[in-house]
Amino acid sequence: MTTAKDLFIIALDLKHPVGQGDLSLALAGAELIDLIGAGAVAVDGDRIVPGGPPPGDPFLGEAAAGLTRQAPYERIADWLWRRGRDLSAAYQADLEENGELKPQRSSRFSFGSESLEPVDTPARRRAADRWQEKEPVLTALAAVLGTDDERSDDETGLDDEAVTTVVAAVNDAVMELEAVRQRRTIENAAFANLWRGP
């Protein structure tokens, strides 16, 4: 299992619904962090510099294959948006296909009319263990999605500058997505009021 898969499983158990867009951006960040850990990429400022071969995971292989391999390399923020497109749906499909997710009516996490919950598998137990142990990367990424973790930014436990840079980029992207949502809501309300008239 990868950090992204663990994060997806943890997101199913959060106390509030998580938007697909937010989760997709966080999953892309988790993939990038795993690629950093494997030496498949390095971070130079805000750019992703390809390195050695990726780990054997198919999602990480796909992520590495999509990297820009010529200077100037791609900015982390741009890569998150590009890689994150529909990524949560891809992880959902993969986990369902492998029998790690099942439909459940009362789940807080749903796509459309379908609610899901993780099956009790070794993968779920591993994700739960990382969560219980407050593993710093998983905790930091989940905090971007709005966990109830009370630790401040200074207490995240991240001791790798590249990982910290990625988490900050994910946070910025999620905040940008929320700003777009709010702007659309305001514009839609204004449009509805215009048609309603005085």
Stockholm file with secondary structure:
# STOCKHOLM 1.0

chainA/1-198         MTTAKDLFIIALDLKHPVGQGDLSLALAGAELIDLIGAGAVAVDGDRIVPGGPPPGDPFLGEAAAGLTRQAPYERIADWLWRRGRDLSAAYQADLEENGELKPQRSSRFSFGSESLEPVDTPARRRAADRWQEKEPVLTALAAVLGTDDERSDDETGLDDEAVTTVVAAVNDAVMELEAVRQRRTIENAAFANLWRGP
#=GR chainA/1-198 SS CCHHHHHHHHHHTSSSCCCHHHHHHHHHHHHHHHHHHTTSEEEETTEEEECSCCCSCHHHHHHHHTSCCSSSCCBHHHHHHHHHTTHHHHHHHHHHHTTCEEECTTCSCEETTEEEEECSCHHHHHHHHHHHTTCHHHHHHHHHTCCCCCCCGGGSCCCCHHHHHHHHHHHHHHHHHHHHHHHHHHHHHHHHHHHHCC
#=GC SS_cons         CCHHHHHHHHHHTSSSCCCHHHHHHHHHHHHHHHHHHTTSEEEETTEEEECSCCCSCHHHHHHHHTSCCSSSCCBHHHHHHHHHTTHHHHHHHHHHHTTCEEECTTCSCEETTEEEEECSCHHHHHHHHHHHTTCHHHHHHHHHTCCCCCCCGGGSCCCCHHHHHHHHHHHHHHHHHHHHHHHHHHHHHHHHHHHHCC
//
